[in-house]
């Protein structure tokens, strides 16, 4: 996700000053190639920045965050993209009164088409949220939440959402090949169909998805036959259960 954010921010003019900390030399070089000053020490990066983005695995928080405290200052704001990690948990590892904003972006940030959920911790201000939104807005759309408990649901819907789309594309390509298409032909058919359909849906409005589906589905036709099979497998219910599972896992991560 850090790489996706750097790619999105690298295209801004003027380009913001970006410092990234990465202990592994190979990864550090790759991040530097994206236009950031790459250092090995987290403390150096914290001292250099005013807006600190924490982009690590949630399980690493207890190891990494306390080490940031020594370099912390009251004028800094921590923006955490750790799934399932409450702001209170991070605040407890930092000096008293530390301002924390919780964010959940997704990987399309890399091409300026991301979706980000934002909320603030107990000590963060609306101005801090404005600052965090200014970080993400050039790379996508932002939804602010007043209730932090809803952040796990944001993770389930949009944070993990690209994987659902990619898995759908993967399955369609595989299914197309069972009809006799070559891999290249299947990728062309599925890729352009998905791209065109999403563009059309966004033009008409996501709220019109049901109407657009009906327009394509003639009674007794081929589309109706395909959709009937999907509905028989519990297609809609599967999505409800899938999102609920993702949200529940986010809450588990927060308790660990």
C-alpha contacts under 8 A as a table, 3 or more apart, distances in Angstrom:
res1	aa1	res2	aa2	distance
1	X	4	X	4.97
1	X	5	X	6.23
1	X	55	X	7.14
1	X	105	X	7.88
1	X	106	X	7.15
1	X	107	X	6.02
2	X	5	X	5.12
2	X	6	X	6.22
2	X	55	X	5.96
3	X	6	X	5.07
3	X	7	X	6.17
3	X	31	X	6.87
3	X	34	X	7.82
3	X	110	X	7.62
4	X	7	X	5.18
4	X	8	X	6.28
4	X	107	X	5.77
4	X	108	X	7.32
4	X	109	X	5.78
4	X	110	X	4.16
4	X	111	X	7.97
5	X	8	X	5.11
5	X	9	X	6.15
5	X	107	X	7.91
5	X	109	X	5.92
5	X	110	X	5.83
5	X	139	X	7.71
6	X	9	X	5.11
6	X	10	X	5.84
6	X	31	X	7.93
6	X	34	X	6.39
6	X	35	X	7.55
6	X	36	X	7.53
6	X	110	X	7.36
7	X	10	X	5.20
7	X	11	X	7.12
7	X	34	X	6.30
7	X	109	X	7.89
7	X	110	X	5.07
7	X	111	X	7.37
8	X	11	X	6.12
8	X	12	X	7.76
8	X	109	X	5.77
8	X	110	X	4.54
8	X	111	X	5.89
8	X	112	X	5.71
8	X	138	X	7.61
8	X	139	X	5.46
9	X	12	X	5.54
9	X	15	X	7.16
9	X	16	X	7.51
9	X	138	X	7.38
9	X	139	X	7.01
10	X	15	X	6.18
10	X	16	X	7.92
10	X	34	X	6.88
10	X	35	X	6.26
11	X	15	X	6.95
12	X	15	X	4.95
12	X	16	X	7.42
12	X	138	X	7.71
13	X	16	X	7.90
17	X	36	X	7.36
18	X	35	X	7.63
18	X	36	X	4.93
18	X	37	X	6.12
19	X	36	X	5.49
19	X	37	X	4.62
19	X	38	X	5.82
19	X	39	X	7.32
19	X	45	X	5.86
19	X	48	X	7.20
19	X	49	X	7.29
20	X	31	X	7.57
20	X	36	X	6.43
20	X	37	X	6.16
20	X	38	X	4.89
20	X	39	X	6.20
20	X	45	X	6.21
21	X	28	X	7.55
21	X	38	X	5.84
21	X	39	X	4.87
21	X	40	X	5.29
21	X	41	X	5.83
21	X	42	X	5.27
21	X	44	X	7.87
21	X	45	X	5.91
22	X	25	X	7.43
22	X	27	X	6.85
22	X	28	X	5.38
22	X	38	X	7.02
22	X	39	X	6.32
22	X	40	X	5.10
22	X	41	X	7.16
22	X	42	X	7.59
23	X	28	X	7.12
23	X	39	X	7.71
23	X	40	X	4.64
23	X	41	X	6.81
24	X	27	X	5.53
24	X	28	X	6.01
24	X	40	X	7.41
25	X	28	X	4.90
25	X	29	X	6.19
25	X	40	X	7.78
26	X	29	X	5.29
26	X	30	X	6.52
27	X	30	X	5.03
27	X	31	X	6.25
28	X	31	X	5.17
28	X	32	X	6.18
28	X	38	X	5.79
28	X	39	X	7.16
28	X	40	X	7.51
29	X	32	X	5.04
29	X	33	X	6.25
29	X	38	X	7.31
30	X	33	X	5.11
30	X	34	X	6.82
31	X	34	X	5.21
31	X	35	X	7.18
31	X	36	X	6.37
31	X	38	X	6.61
32	X	35	X	5.41
32	X	36	X	4.85
32	X	37	X	5.76
32	X	38	X	5.33
33	X	36	X	7.17
39	X	42	X	7.69
39	X	44	X	7.29
39	X	45	X	7.01
41	X	44	X	5.47
41	X	45	X	6.78
42	X	45	X	5.21
42	X	46	X	6.26
42	X	67	X	7.81
42	X	68	X	6.77
43	X	46	X	5.05
43	X	47	X	6.19
43	X	67	X	7.45
43	X	68	X	5.91
43	X	70	X	7.59
43	X	71	X	5.60
44	X	47	X	5.27
44	X	48	X	6.26
44	X	71	X	7.95
45	X	48	X	5.10
45	X	49	X	6.32
46	X	49	X	5.39
46	X	50	X	7.59
46	X	52	X	6.52
46	X	68	X	7.02
46	X	71	X	6.24
46	X	72	X	6.96
47	X	50	X	7.89
47	X	71	X	5.99
47	X	72	X	7.34
49	X	52	X	6.20
49	X	76	X	7.61
50	X	75	X	6.86
50	X	76	X	4.76
50	X	77	X	6.41
51	X	76	X	5.93
51	X	77	X	5.03
51	X	78	X	6.15
51	X	79	X	7.08
51	X	132	X	7.95
52	X	76	X	7.12
52	X	77	X	6.02
52	X	78	X	4.78
52	X	79	X	5.91
53	X	78	X	5.91
53	X	79	X	4.65
53	X	80	X	5.85
53	X	81	X	7.46
54	X	78	X	6.94
54	X	79	X	6.05
54	X	80	X	4.75
54	X	81	X	6.23
54	X	82	X	7.33
55	X	80	X	6.67
55	X	81	X	5.73
55	X	82	X	6.59
56	X	60	X	6.63
56	X	61	X	7.38
56	X	81	X	7.84
56	X	82	X	6.64
57	X	60	X	5.49
57	X	61	X	7.23
57	X	82	X	6.49
58	X	61	X	5.57
58	X	82	X	5.25
58	X	83	X	6.33
58	X	84	X	7.38
58	X	85	X	6.63
58	X	253	X	7.18
59	X	62	X	7.25
59	X	253	X	7.83
59	X	256	X	7.93
60	X	63	X	5.36
60	X	64	X	6.09
61	X	64	X	5.21
61	X	65	X	5.47
61	X	90	X	7.79
62	X	65	X	6.02
62	X	66	X	6.77
62	X	93	X	7.80
63	X	66	X	6.69
63	X	67	X	7.39
64	X	67	X	5.57
64	X	68	X	6.93
65	X	68	X	5.21
65	X	69	X	6.93
65	X	90	X	7.20
65	X	93	X	6.27
65	X	94	X	7.19
66	X	69	X	5.32
66	X	70	X	7.84
66	X	93	X	5.24
66	X	94	X	6.34
67	X	70	X	6.36
68	X	71	X	5.60
68	X	72	X	6.26
68	X	94	X	7.42
69	X	72	X	4.94
69	X	93	X	7.26
69	X	94	X	5.05
69	X	95	X	6.22
72	X	76	X	7.04
72	X	94	X	7.62
72	X	95	X	7.33
73	X	76	X	5.73
74	X	97	X	7.74
74	X	98	X	6.72
76	X	98	X	7.87
76	X	99	X	7.25
77	X	98	X	7.37
77	X	99	X	5.23
77	X	100	X	5.92
77	X	101	X	7.37
77	X	124	X	7.81
77	X	128	X	7.02
78	X	98	X	7.92
78	X	99	X	6.29
78	X	100	X	4.73
78	X	101	X	6.08
79	X	100	X	5.94
79	X	101	X	4.74
79	X	102	X	5.74
79	X	103	X	6.61
79	X	132	X	7.00
80	X	100	X	7.25
80	X	101	X	6.24
80	X	102	X	4.89
80	X	103	X	5.79
81	X	102	X	6.21
81	X	103	X	4.89
81	X	104	X	5.30
81	X	105	X	7.07
82	X	85	X	5.66
82	X	102	X	7.83
82	X	103	X	7.71
82	X	104	X	7.47
83	X	104	X	7.05
83	X	152	X	7.39
83	X	155	X	6.90
83	X	250	X	6.17
83	X	253	X	7.41
83	X	254	X	7.97
84	X	151	X	7.76
84	X	152	X	6.07
84	X	249	X	7.73
84	X	250	X	4.17
84	X	251	X	5.51
84	X	252	X	7.22
84	X	253	X	5.08
84	X	254	X	4.59
85	X	89	X	6.87
85	X	90	X	7.70
85	X	250	X	7.86
85	X	253	X	6.64
85	X	254	X	4.60
86	X	89	X	5.46
86	X	90	X	6.96
86	X	102	X	7.64
86	X	148	X	7.73
86	X	254	X	6.21
87	X	90	X	5.25
87	X	91	X	6.09
87	X	100	X	6.12
87	X	101	X	7.02
87	X	102	X	6.38
87	X	120	X	7.64
87	X	121	X	5.27
87	X	122	X	7.82
88	X	91	X	4.98
88	X	92	X	6.17
88	X	121	X	6.85
88	X	122	X	7.54
89	X	92	X	5.37
89	X	93	X	6.95
90	X	93	X	5.32
90	X	94	X	6.67
90	X	100	X	7.59
91	X	94	X	5.21
91	X	95	X	7.36
91	X	96	X	7.31
91	X	97	X	7.47
91	X	98	X	5.90
91	X	99	X	7.50
91	X	100	X	6.88
92	X	95	X	7.55
92	X	96	X	7.57
94	X	98	X	6.20
95	X	98	X	5.80
97	X	123	X	5.83
98	X	123	X	6.46
98	X	124	X	7.72
99	X	121	X	6.80
99	X	122	X	7.57
99	X	123	X	4.98
99	X	124	X	4.39
99	X	125	X	7.77
99	X	128	X	7.92
100	X	120	X	6.32
100	X	121	X	5.27
100	X	122	X	7.80
100	X	123	X	7.00
100	X	124	X	5.70
101	X	118	X	7.10
101	X	119	X	5.94
101	X	120	X	4.41
101	X	121	X	5.72
101	X	124	X	6.62
101	X	128	X	7.40
101	X	129	X	6.84
101	X	132	X	7.44
102	X	118	X	5.77
102	X	119	X	5.39
102	X	120	X	6.00
102	X	121	X	7.20
103	X	116	X	6.58
103	X	117	X	5.50
103	X	118	X	4.57
103	X	119	X	6.67
104	X	116	X	5.34
104	X	117	X	5.06
104	X	118	X	6.68
104	X	151	X	7.47
104	X	154	X	7.06
104	X	155	X	6.25
104	X	159	X	6.05
105	X	109	X	7.35
105	X	114	X	6.70
105	X	115	X	5.67
105	X	116	X	4.12
105	X	117	X	6.48
105	X	158	X	7.71
105	X	159	X	5.81
106	X	109	X	6.22
106	X	114	X	5.71
106	X	115	X	5.94
106	X	116	X	6.72
106	X	158	X	6.68
106	X	159	X	4.83
106	X	160	X	7.15
106	X	161	X	7.81
106	X	162	X	7.26
107	X	110	X	6.06
107	X	114	X	6.47
107	X	162	X	7.27
108	X	111	X	5.60
108	X	112	X	6.52
108	X	113	X	5.05
108	X	114	X	4.41
108	X	115	X	7.56
108	X	140	X	7.97
108	X	162	X	7.74
109	X	112	X	4.89
109	X	113	X	5.30
109	X	114	X	3.90
109	X	115	X	7.22
109	X	139	X	5.05
109	X	140	X	6.07
110	X	113	X	7.35
110	X	114	X	7.38
110	X	139	X	7.15
111	X	114	X	7.53
111	X	139	X	7.05
112	X	138	X	6.71
112	X	139	X	3.84
112	X	140	X	5.20
113	X	139	X	5.98
113	X	140	X	4.59
113	X	141	X	7.42
114	X	139	X	5.91
114	X	140	X	4.17
114	X	141	X	6.26
115	X	140	X	5.57
115	X	141	X	5.04
115	X	142	X	6.01
115	X	143	X	7.85
115	X	158	X	6.58
115	X	159	X	7.68
116	X	136	X	7.27
116	X	140	X	7.34
116	X	141	X	6.24
116	X	142	X	4.77
116	X	143	X	6.21
116	X	158	X	7.76
116	X	159	X	7.73
117	X	142	X	5.87
117	X	143	X	4.86
117	X	144	X	5.86
117	X	145	X	7.02
117	X	151	X	7.11
117	X	154	X	6.34
118	X	129	X	7.50
118	X	133	X	7.76
118	X	142	X	7.13
118	X	143	X	6.17
118	X	144	X	4.72
118	X	145	X	5.94
118	X	151	X	7.88
119	X	129	X	7.27
119	X	144	X	5.83
119	X	145	X	5.12
119	X	146	X	6.13
119	X	147	X	7.23
119	X	148	X	6.01
119	X	151	X	7.81
120	X	123	X	7.81
120	X	124	X	5.60
120	X	125	X	7.15
120	X	126	X	7.88
120	X	128	X	7.93
120	X	129	X	6.60
120	X	146	X	7.70
120	X	148	X	7.55
121	X	124	X	5.40
124	X	128	X	5.95
124	X	129	X	7.55
125	X	128	X	5.04
125	X	129	X	6.53
126	X	129	X	4.94
126	X	130	X	6.19
127	X	130	X	4.86
127	X	131	X	6.24
128	X	131	X	4.99
128	X	132	X	6.25
129	X	132	X	5.03
129	X	133	X	6.01
130	X	133	X	5.07
130	X	134	X	6.13
131	X	134	X	5.07
131	X	135	X	6.48
132	X	135	X	5.08
132	X	136	X	6.59
133	X	136	X	5.19
133	X	137	X	5.60
133	X	142	X	6.76
134	X	137	X	5.35
134	X	138	X	7.21
135	X	138	X	7.02
136	X	139	X	5.50
136	X	140	X	6.55
136	X	141	X	7.61
136	X	142	X	7.22
137	X	140	X	5.29
137	X	141	X	5.77
137	X	142	X	6.35
145	X	148	X	6.70
145	X	150	X	7.35
145	X	151	X	7.73
147	X	150	X	5.88
147	X	151	X	7.79
148	X	151	X	5.46
149	X	152	X	6.65
150	X	153	X	5.30
150	X	154	X	6.53
151	X	154	X	4.89
151	X	155	X	6.27
152	X	155	X	5.00
152	X	156	X	6.32
152	X	246	X	7.91
152	X	247	X	5.06
152	X	248	X	7.69
152	X	250	X	5.42
152	X	251	X	6.59
153	X	156	X	4.92
153	X	157	X	6.23
153	X	243	X	7.73
153	X	246	X	7.86
153	X	247	X	5.22
154	X	157	X	5.27
154	X	158	X	5.77
154	X	159	X	6.36
155	X	158	X	5.79
155	X	159	X	4.23
155	X	160	X	5.94
155	X	246	X	7.48
155	X	247	X	6.92
155	X	250	X	7.50
156	X	159	X	6.08
156	X	160	X	5.56
156	X	161	X	7.01
156	X	243	X	5.30
156	X	244	X	7.45
156	X	246	X	4.93
156	X	247	X	5.21
157	X	160	X	6.16
157	X	161	X	5.37
157	X	243	X	6.53
158	X	161	X	4.46
158	X	162	X	7.17
159	X	162	X	7.34
160	X	163	X	5.78
160	X	164	X	7.11
161	X	164	X	5.23
161	X	165	X	6.64
162	X	165	X	5.11
162	X	166	X	6.13
163	X	166	X	4.98
163	X	167	X	5.99
164	X	167	X	5.16
164	X	168	X	6.20
165	X	168	X	5.07
165	X	169	X	6.27
166	X	169	X	5.07
166	X	170	X	6.11
167	X	170	X	4.92
167	X	171	X	6.13
168	X	171	X	5.15
168	X	172	X	6.16
169	X	172	X	5.14
169	X	173	X	6.17
169	X	190	X	6.79
169	X	191	X	7.52
169	X	194	X	7.82
170	X	173	X	5.30
170	X	174	X	6.30
171	X	174	X	5.10
171	X	175	X	6.09
172	X	175	X	5.01
172	X	176	X	5.97
172	X	190	X	6.64
173	X	176	X	5.10
173	X	177	X	6.39
173	X	183	X	7.36
173	X	186	X	5.27
173	X	187	X	5.91
173	X	190	X	6.26
174	X	177	X	5.31
174	X	178	X	6.78
174	X	186	X	7.81
175	X	178	X	5.20
175	X	179	X	6.95
176	X	179	X	5.26
176	X	180	X	7.03
176	X	181	X	6.09
176	X	186	X	5.61
177	X	180	X	5.16
177	X	181	X	4.66
177	X	182	X	6.03
177	X	183	X	6.47
177	X	186	X	6.22
178	X	181	X	7.20
181	X	184	X	7.93
181	X	185	X	5.71
181	X	186	X	5.67
182	X	185	X	5.10
182	X	186	X	6.03
183	X	186	X	5.09
183	X	187	X	6.05
184	X	187	X	5.15
184	X	188	X	6.23
185	X	188	X	5.16
185	X	189	X	6.17
186	X	189	X	5.15
186	X	190	X	6.00
187	X	190	X	5.28
187	X	191	X	5.60
188	X	191	X	5.21
188	X	192	X	5.99
189	X	192	X	5.68
189	X	193	X	6.06
190	X	193	X	5.09
190	X	194	X	6.02
191	X	194	X	5.32
191	X	195	X	6.11
192	X	195	X	5.03
192	X	196	X	5.85
193	X	196	X	5.26
193	X	197	X	5.87
194	X	197	X	5.14
194	X	198	X	6.02
195	X	198	X	5.38
195	X	199	X	6.14
196	X	199	X	5.13
196	X	200	X	6.05
197	X	200	X	5.09
197	X	201	X	6.00
198	X	201	X	4.95
198	X	202	X	6.09
199	X	202	X	5.20
199	X	203	X	6.19
200	X	203	X	5.05
200	X	204	X	6.20
201	X	204	X	5.19
201	X	205	X	5.67
201	X	206	X	5.80
201	X	208	X	7.44
201	X	209	X	6.69
201	X	212	X	7.82
202	X	205	X	4.92
202	X	206	X	5.94
204	X	208	X	6.52
205	X	208	X	5.49
205	X	209	X	7.42
206	X	209	X	5.44
207	X	210	X	7.52
208	X	211	X	5.27
208	X	212	X	6.16
209	X	212	X	5.16
209	X	213	X	6.10
210	X	213	X	5.10
210	X	214	X	6.26
211	X	214	X	5.11
211	X	215	X	6.29
212	X	215	X	5.05
212	X	216	X	6.59
213	X	216	X	5.36
213	X	217	X	6.26
214	X	217	X	4.95
214	X	218	X	7.45
215	X	218	X	7.30
216	X	223	X	7.17
217	X	221	X	6.90
217	X	222	X	7.87
217	X	223	X	5.32
217	X	224	X	5.50
218	X	221	X	5.17
218	X	222	X	7.80
218	X	223	X	7.06
218	X	224	X	6.54
219	X	224	X	6.35
220	X	224	X	6.01
220	X	225	X	6.99
221	X	224	X	5.31
221	X	225	X	6.36
222	X	225	X	5.08
222	X	226	X	6.41
223	X	226	X	5.15
223	X	227	X	6.11
224	X	227	X	5.14
224	X	228	X	5.96
225	X	228	X	5.20
225	X	229	X	6.65
226	X	229	X	5.37
226	X	230	X	6.62
227	X	230	X	5.00
227	X	231	X	6.14
228	X	231	X	5.14
228	X	232	X	6.10
229	X	232	X	5.07
229	X	233	X	6.50
230	X	233	X	5.27
230	X	234	X	6.81
230	X	235	X	5.48
231	X	234	X	5.15
231	X	235	X	5.09
231	X	236	X	7.03
232	X	235	X	7.28
234	X	237	X	5.31
234	X	238	X	5.88
235	X	238	X	5.18
235	X	239	X	6.65
236	X	239	X	5.38
236	X	240	X	6.62
237	X	240	X	5.04
237	X	241	X	6.23
238	X	241	X	5.15
238	X	242	X	5.95
239	X	242	X	4.93
239	X	243	X	6.12
240	X	243	X	5.46
240	X	244	X	6.20
241	X	244	X	5.05
241	X	245	X	6.10
242	X	245	X	5.14
242	X	246	X	6.35
243	X	246	X	5.09
243	X	247	X	6.16
244	X	247	X	5.12
244	X	248	X	6.07
245	X	248	X	5.09
245	X	249	X	6.15
246	X	249	X	5.15
246	X	250	X	6.32
247	X	250	X	5.12
247	X	251	X	6.52
248	X	251	X	5.16
248	X	252	X	6.33
249	X	252	X	4.93
249	X	253	X	6.26
250	X	253	X	5.15
250	X	254	X	6.43
251	X	254	X	5.03
251	X	255	X	6.54
252	X	255	X	5.21
252	X	256	X	6.36
253	X	256	X	5.21
